[in-house]
Amino acid sequence: MSDETDNVIHLFRQEPGEHIKRGMAEQWEIAFLAADQSLTRPETATSLRVAVSFMSHLIRGHFEVGQITEEQRDSLLWWIGTGAYAAEEIPK
C-alpha cells in the first residue's frame, strides 16, 4: 500500500444532510450499547467528546504536515464530528 494521499477513499463528494448526521448519531449509540454503555450517561457522552476532540487534533495534524488533503481533512472532521453531535443529541 502506498503512503500517497491519492490512495485514500473519498468519503463523500458533498456534505451529507441532516438525515445522515442523525443516522450516524444513532450508529454511535449502537456502538456504545454493544459495549454496555449509552450516550445517555453523562460520563459516556463526555468520553466520546474527548475522543472526538483527540481524533480531530490528529486529523488536523495530518493535514498540517501534508499527509492528507484539505478535502480529506474536511471530510474526516465532518464524520468524526458526528460523534460530538451524538454526544449532544442522544441524551436529549
CORRA-V674805 format. One record per backbone hydrogen bond with DSSP energy under -0.5 kcal/mol. CO is the residue of the C=O (numbers start at 1). NH is the residue of the N-H. If there is no record, write none. Layout:
# CORRA-V674805
co->CO nh->NH
co->CO nh->NH
This chain:
# CORRA-V674805
co->4 nh->7
co->5 nh->8
co->17 nh->20
co->17 nh->21
co->18 nh->22
co->19 nh->23
co->20 nh->24
co->21 nh->25
co->22 nh->26
co->23 nh->27
co->24 nh->28
co->25 nh->29
co->26 nh->30
co->27 nh->31
co->28 nh->32
co->29 nh->33
co->30 nh->34
co->31 nh->35
co->32 nh->35
co->32 nh->37
co->33 nh->36
co->38 nh->41
co->40 nh->42
co->41 nh->45
co->42 nh->46
co->43 nh->47
co->44 nh->48
co->45 nh->49
co->46 nh->50
co->47 nh->51
co->48 nh->52
co->49 nh->53
co->50 nh->54
co->51 nh->55
co->52 nh->56
co->53 nh->57
co->54 nh->58
co->55 nh->59
co->56 nh->60
co->57 nh->61
co->58 nh->62
co->59 nh->63
co->60 nh->64
co->61 nh->65
co->62 nh->67
co->62 nh->68
co->63 nh->66
co->69 nh->73
co->70 nh->74
co->71 nh->75
co->72 nh->76
co->73 nh->77
co->74 nh->78
co->75 nh->79
co->76 nh->80
co->77 nh->81
co->78 nh->82
co->79 nh->82
co->80 nh->83
co->80 nh->84
co->81 nh->85
co->82 nh->86
co->83 nh->87
co->84 nh->88
co->85 nh->89
co->86 nh->90
co->89 nh->92
